[in-house]
Amino acid sequence: VVAATLLLVGIALIVGARTLIEGWMLTQYLQHEISVDDEVEIDGVKGMVVRITPVSVVLRVEQKEVVIPSRHFAEKGYARTRTS
């Protein structure tokens, strides 16, 4: 019973961590493609990269910051419109 419980807990942790691991891996790829102060357009949103977190990219759009998950860049595609 203890072994079965530990196995189920382990599986739950792996499944739960999958999204975080996937986001982290996509961010590692994105860091080779875009950097802070680049201007990008994704899914109709155009803004300047303020920072890149382990699982997302933060854009300054007009006077606010918009957090976009790294997964969104892979799924929707993006365009780098200006590089500093």
Secondary structure as GFF3:
##gff-version 3
##sequence-region A 1 84
A	DSSP	alpha_helix	2	33	.	.	.	ID=ss1
A	DSSP	beta_strand	39	42	.	.	.	ID=ss2
A	DSSP	beta_strand	45	52	.	.	.	ID=ss3
A	DSSP	beta_strand	56	61	.	.	.	ID=ss4
A	DSSP	beta_strand	64	69	.	.	.	ID=ss5
A	DSSP	alpha_helix	70	76	.	.	.	ID=ss6
A	DSSP	beta_strand	79	82	.	.	.	ID=ss7
###
